[in-house]
Amino acid sequence: MDHFPTNWGRPRNDGFDAYGTYPIAQRPYNGLGNDVFSEGVQRTQQPIVTGTSVLAIKYKDGVMMSADNLASYGSLARFKDIQRLHPVGNNTIIGAGGDMSDFQYIQALLDNLMVEEFTEGDGDGHALGPGEIHEYLSQVMYARRSKMDPLWNSLIVGGVKDGKRFLSYVDLLGTTYSASTLATGYGSYIAQPLLRKAVEGNEDIITEEEAVKILEQSMKVLFYRDARSLNKYQIAKITSEGVAISESRSVDTQWSFADGIRGYGAQTQ
């Protein structure tokens, strides 16, 4: 990009610099291939290939999380087999919305962290749990934000360690909070009220089957309402026994009601 207004067009007199942007005798040529800022440090200005909502709840035996398999290129449903739930160690899962390339970078960071912990832990018997992973990610996200080069993601970290359930959130600004129900993206507007109504106050009562049903219903609502979602998703559960991520599944949807909506299909009056 040419950052000097006198090169943009009028005035065309080289002896007149109305903007006072550069000494006339040293005024540079910024034609193609000679941008003085081309070798500067580049920043990601906006996410490109993105994932939408991640949902997570606490239930009697642990934590359950769900996310669809779509990564959108702008408004194009481009990649339909992307796993946005990533296991970290034996008792933690992270779910990511936002830019998928940044999520891949975070996955590499966490994999390297776990390798370092395993190789340099001296067999002390300690392993990183969900609380430590969340703290690490919050520091990474805040550090990148402070450098004006954020990782464009919203992350949910869930897990079980020492019999305690953990569920917390961190975003590209380093903002963190915890709750018994969490959602990112469009799900924080549409699905979160449904999750709160079904879960809050019942975290120690809800069974695994009921938790799956709650997430399936919420994913169905998101597929109806969110233009960047897909009717193909995965559910992960984290219990004291470990981590399990399901194969991709679909939920039955019903669109026949749309025939009665004015302005949709054949009915215009």
Secondary structure, DSSP 8 states (H G I E B T S, - for coil): ----GGGSSS---TT--TT--S-GGG-----TT--TTTTS-----S-SEEE--EEEEEETTEEEEEEES-EEETTEEEES----EEEETTTEEEEEEEEHHHHHHHHHHHHHHHHHHHHHSTT-S----HHHHHHHHHHHHHHHHHTT----EEEEEEEEETTEEEEEEE-TT--EEE-SEEE-TTHHHHTHHHHHHHHTT-TTT--HHHHHHHHHHHHHHHHHH-TT--S-EEEEEEETTEEEE---B------GGGGGSTTBTTB--
